[in-house]
Amino acid sequence: MKRLITLIRHAKSDWSHPELSDFDRPLNSRGARDAPFMGEILKKRNIGFDLLLSSPAQRAITTARTICEEVGYPEEKIEQNRDLYLASASEIINIVHSVDNSYERIAVVCHNPGLTILANVLGSLRVDNMPTCSIIIFETDIDSWESLKPGSCRIIDFLFPKRFKT
């Protein structure tokens, strides 16, 4: 069975309010522009999700909601998971291991450095940093999400805003 896992780094956040905690930082104007743009790219490429997991941090959940609006995924079906906030690659894998196997296409919206490390270990991709609002789509032949492990995926695409803007 072919399964897809889509890794999405949150869009660019706003650092202009030092009184806000890291968790509460919103998107800045570039992030607010990039998130719907990248959602449109996913829609044009017919990349959808059966399940979307998101960090509940403001910048991540806003990115998730915006992308879902563009691809037609119901916002109320976003599963927020506090453990995705600043999760390591192994913590993200452990969260994916608990996903119900009825879902064939999942997306995870969270943070660096864990997300970039995970992208590098899942397949043959080698990237120093997933830029903000970047999306990496992997395909895997695993029978269950519990079988997801380093090296078990093939990269389908690496999408990021600057790739499409001149």
Sequence and secondary structure as in RCSB ss.txt:
>XXXX:A:sequence
MKRLITLIRHAKSDWSHPELSDFDRPLNSRGARDAPFMGEILKKRNIGFDLLLSSPAQRAITTARTICEEVGYPE
EKIEQNRDLYLASASEIINIVHSVDNSYERIAVVCHNPGLTILANVLGSLRVDNMPTCSIIIFETDIDSWESLKP
GSCRIIDFLFPKRFKT
>XXXX:A:secstr
  EEEEEEE   B  S TTS GGG  B HHHHHHHHHHHHHHHHTT   SEEEE  SHHHHHHHHHHHHHHT  G
GG EE GGGTT  HHHHHHHHHTS TT  EEEEEE TTHHHHHHHHHSS   S   TT EEEEEE  SSGGG  T
T EEEEEEE HHHH  
